[in-house]
Amino acid sequence: MSEDSPARGCYARPVDQLRRAIKSDFSLRVIAAVTTELVAVACSRHSLRGVEAVALGRALTAGCMLTTLTKHDGERLRLELRGSGPLRGILVDARGDGTVRGCLQRLLSAEEHLKLSSGTGRLQVSPAIGKRGTLVVTRDLGLDQRYQGNVEVVSGEIDEDIEHYLNTSEQLPSVLACEVVLDQHDRVQRAAGVLAQTFPGGDTTELDALREILGAGSLFDLLRHERSCEELIGFALGGEAHDDMGGVPLRFLCNCGAERARAVVATLGAEDVEALAAEQDQTEIRCEYCGSVYALSAAELRELAAEIRRQRS
């Protein structure tokens, strides 16, 4: 399902997709994303299942859709949700070219997993995320300044909190729903999302109606079967005529690598790097976003310490 390459990081084949559409009367724009493969790869790398998989999957899906709002391939968006629940938080790093990576701040114990992953239908993630906390969204378009907005968590349901952010911080009337359907083994079976927005000053009546439909769990029911982006767009627009505005393939991609791992260790300073070399034959650095592990031998650490000293002189 995934491939690894030291030069390009770890990624999923681009079989997932995002598409944009505008209703023919220009009253709504809709973005739909099918993210099953990339969510499955991310969860496999982090050994997630149940509510952990649902929480990360919804956040990854939302990140993909928010990053494409500007249609800027070079855009980078970071979602950081800090919650009061046992997962503590979620990090998502998404880019305008359709690549995304992410992780949870903490994994659940077996007892917590059993307690929080039970139930039928749309799985509530708020007991795992927490109903108190902060959502921080940072947009980087490669310009001189980054845009950052933050809101308080309103429900602990990730898509609802990000929808709240769009409506209040970015002031874009929006409806957002992200869903992950699990199989009988609590593994990812399907994942997708829908984002609908009016244009500034537009009538929100249609959005309000769609929010009510999605709030009843209709996206989860829809994903009991395979769905395409076109079907999700049709669902969001109630079958109304619309114009396709193109799309982008989506995939899980982490840009970590041996050199990045070495750079992280270098931030410790020469003395601490030498201390690591003296303590053990090998030091491992684990990427928090994808779980890849990079090892530096004691000899490599001593060489790194010497290099740090040369750069200081």
N, C-alpha and C positions, 0 to 999 in steps of 0.2 A: 504493500500500500504506500510505502514511502521509500525514498532513496536518500542516500547520504553522499555528500561530496565535500572534501575538505576545503575546496576552493569556493564553493557556492553555498555552503551550509546544508541544512536538511530541509527537504521540501516534499510536498505532495504533488502528484501529477495534476495539471490544471484541468480537471474535469468539472469542477464547480464553476458556477457562473453568476454574474450579476447583470441585470438589465434595467434600463431606465425607460420610462414612458411618460407622455403628457396626454391628458385627456383632451379630446379633440376641441372642446370648447375652452381650453386653456385654464380651467378652474382648479385642476389638481395635477401634481406630478407624483409619480409613483416609482419607487425603486424596489425591486425584488431580488433576493439572493438565495441561491441554493448552495449550502455550505457543508453538505454531508461529509464529503471526503476530507476536507481540511479540519473539520471538528473531530472526526474520527482519528486522524493522524495526531492531532494535538493531544487528545485524551489518551491515546495509546502511548505516546512518549512520556506522559506524566503519570501513567497508570491510574487513570481516573475512571470512575463509573458512577452510576446513580446520580444523586444530586450534584456531585462534583462535576460530572460531565455536562449536565444540563446547565449549570451556572457558567462554566467556562465557554461552552458552546454558544450560549445566547450572547455573551459578551463579545466573542470573536465575530459572530454574525453582525452584531450592531456596529462593531468597528469597521468592518468591510463597507457597510452602507454609508456610514458617516464620512468616511474618507473620500468617497466618490462624489460627494455633493458639489465640490468645486470643479470637478472634471480636470484636475491638475495632477498629472502622473507623478510629479515630484513631491506631492503633499505627503506629509507624515503626521499621523494622528496617534496620540497616546491617551488611552482611557485608564484612569486609576480610580477604582472604587474601594474605599476604606469603610468597612462595616463593623458592627459590634458583635456579629455572629462568629461561630467557630471557624469559618473559612478566613476570617479577618479581612480579606480583600482580594481583588482581581486586578491584574495588569494586562493591558492589551496594547500592542504596538502594530498599527496598520498603515499601509502605504497606498497611494493613489494608483499604483500599477496592479493592485489586486492581491498583494501579498500581505500576510498577517501572521502574527505570533502572539502568544499570551501564556499566562500562568496564574495559578492560585497562590495566595500568600501562605496558606497552610492547608495540609490535607487532613481529612477527618479520621478519627479513630474508628475501629470496627464497630464499636457501640454507637458512636454518633452517626455513622453511615447507615446502620440498620434503622435507627430512629428517624432519620431525616429523609430517607429515600423511599419510604413506603407511600402507597396511595395509587389511585388510578387517575387517568386523564392528565391534564396539565399539572406538572409537578411544581409545587410552590418552593421557591428557593430562598424566600425571605428568612425562614428559620436558620438557614445556614449562613446567609449573608449578614443578617441583622437588620433591624428596622431603624437603626440610628447610624449615621455616618456621613461621609462626604464623597461626592463624585467630582473628579477634576478631569477636564478635557483640555488637552493642549494640541493646537494645530500649528504645524510648521510648514509654510509654503516655500521655504528656501529664501525668504526675504530677510531683511535686517532684524525684524522683530517677530516673535511668536505670539499667537493669540491664545490666551488661557482663560477659561471660565470654570466656575465651580458652583455647585448647588448642594444643598443638604439632601440626603437620602430621604425619599418620601414613603417608600413602601418596602424596600429590600428586594423587590422584583426588578431585575436588572433592566429589562426593556422599559418598564414603567418609569424608572428613575432616569434613564437616558432620554425618554420622551419628555419628561419634566424639564430636563436640562435644555433641550431644543426649544421648548416653548417659553422658557423664562430667561435663560442666559443668551441664547442666540436669537430669541424672539421670532422664531419661525413656527407658525401654527402647524403642528405635526402629530401624527399617530404612528406609533412604532410597535411592532410585535415580532419577537424572535422566539423560535421554538426548537427544541431538541426532543425527538421521540426515541425512546430506548427500546431495546429488544428484551426478551425474557431473561437475559443474563445481565441486564442493566448496562449494556454497551450501546454506543451510538448506532441508531438505525437510520434516522433521517434528521436533517437540520436545515432550517431555512428561516427567512425573515422578510417582512414587508414594511416599508416606510412610505407613508403618504403625507404630502404637504400641500398647503395652499400657497399662493403667491402673496407677497405683502399686501395687506388691505383686502384680501379675498374673503369670501363667505366661508365660514367654517362649518356650515350645516352638514355637508357631506362627510367631513372629518369626524364630527360628533357621532354620526350614524355608524361610521366604520369602527370607531373606538368601542362603541357598544357591542358590535358584532364580535370584534376580536376579544373583548373582555369576557365574552361567554365561552371562550376556548375554541372558537371555530378554526383557528389556524392549526391547532393540535389535531382536531378531527380531520382537517383537510390532508394533513401529512400522514395519516394512516396508510396512504398510498403514495407512490412516487409522484412528484409534481415538478413541472418545469417552471422557469421564471415567467414564461408567458401565461401559464395557468394562474400563477399567483397574482400577476398584474390584473388579469381578467377578474379574478375573485375580488381584489381590492376595489376595482372600479365598477363592480356589479354588472360586468358584461358590456359596459358602455364603450363606445368607439374611442380609440386612442391612437397616438402616433408613437412608434418605436423610436427611441433616441439613442440606441446603441447599447453596448455593454462591455464587459471586461471579464476575462477568466479569473478565477480566484484560486489561491493555493496557500497552504501553510509554508512559510519560509522563515528560517532563522539565519541571520547573517553572522552568527558566531563562527569561531574558528580558532586554530592554535595560536595565531598571532594576537587575536583579541584576548585570549586567555592569558597569554604572556604579558600583555599590556596591563591587565587587571592586577596580576601579581606584582608588577613593577611599581604600582602605586603604593605598595607597602614600604618602599624605601630599601636601600641596600642592606642595612643592618638586619632588618626583619627578614629579608629574603635569604640572607646567609644563615640566619637562625633556623629557618625552615629546612634548608639544605642539611644542617647539622642534626636535625631532629629525626629525619626519615629519608629513606632512599628515594621516595617518589611522592610528589604532591599532586593531588587531583583538584581540578577546577571544574565545577558543574555549571552549565548555563541554566539560569533559572527559567528562561523562556522555552527551551526545547528539551532540556534534560541531557544534552550531549556532555560527555566528560572528556576533559583534556588533561593529560598527565605531563608533568615536568620532572625530570630526574634531578637528583642532587647536583650532578655536574652541570646540568642546564641552568639550575638556579644560581649556582656560583658564577657561571658565565654572565647571567643576567645582572647579578649584583655588581660585577666588575663593569659592565656596560653602563649601569646607572651612575657609578662613580665617575666614569670617563665623561659622561654628559654633564656632570656637575662642575668638572674642572675647566 
